[in-house]
Amino acid sequence: MDIFKDKITIFSRSNCMQCKMVKRFLKEHSVSFKEVNIDENPAAREALISAGYKSLPVVKTDKITFTGFQPAQLRKIVA
């Protein structure tokens, strides 16, 4: 399974405040994204761990990948 195939993918957890902030930012800017909740998708969780990610959210696009709520990086996506 290639979990990194969509244009914008947000890997999140149900109780993650930064995840909610990223999703809200993108929705406010009318940017569509795919959300993968690692609480509901253990394979995605394992893939993130294997790729070296230790915190959420992980925001993946075809050009950049970053973790956390980073408004400067998010502005690059919506530009």
C-alpha positions, 0 to 999 in steps of 0.5 A: 500500500502506497500511503503517500500517493495523494496530492495533499495527505494529512496523517492525524489522530483523533485527539490531536489539536495541531492536526485539527488546526492544519485541517481547519487552515486548509478548509478555510483556504478551500484546499482539498486533502485526504486525511488518514487517521492513524488511530483507524489505520494501523498500517499507516501508523507503521509506515510513518514510524518506518519513515522516521516520523515521530509526531503528528500531523504529518502533511505530505504533498508532492513537493514538501513534507512536514510535521506539526502546524506550520503556517508558513509551510501551509501558506506555500500549499495554498499559494 
